[in-house]
């Protein structure tokens, strides 16, 4: 049976996991937690980007908290957390605390951090570089009122028409004058 069109881009992992050697899976699990060592640098980078935007005049910039899921939306708490049957005694998969720390703290905070950081970088890109490219449509979540180039009329005039009027970095695009010829 052929997979549906919308599923063809999915990452295939569940169908392969049990086929992988236990050592491979253990190393993969270790690699999930090593990025914790980089989190202080990513957090610092995100906040530096956030404050750089504030220092150049940005308002209404989203915060890290805007990307976090509501605590009440988590299905489980420590009392009701489900666990897995461990493959060996003392497996972390048997601990409720392990799953709570992963699924309520590590994963949502990490995902939110990287989504926030990506959003901030898109805002920066839209501010300093309002030049269209093949991936620019993906920057709409970092849309701004006007770019750096748009606030200087002489420099705005140098931009390509599509860049002058792109709604990602121009809240009020110029109306292009069209000459209408009277009907005969």
KAMO-V671689 format. One record per helix or strand. SS is the DSSP state (alpha for helix, beta for strand). FROM is the first residue (numbers start at 1). TO is the last residue. Records with the same first field share a line. If there is no record, write none. Layout:
SS->FROM-TO  FROM-TO
//
This chain:
alpha->5-7  17-19  22-34  36-55  64-67  71-73  92-94  96-128  136-142  153-156  161-164
beta->146-146  170-170
//
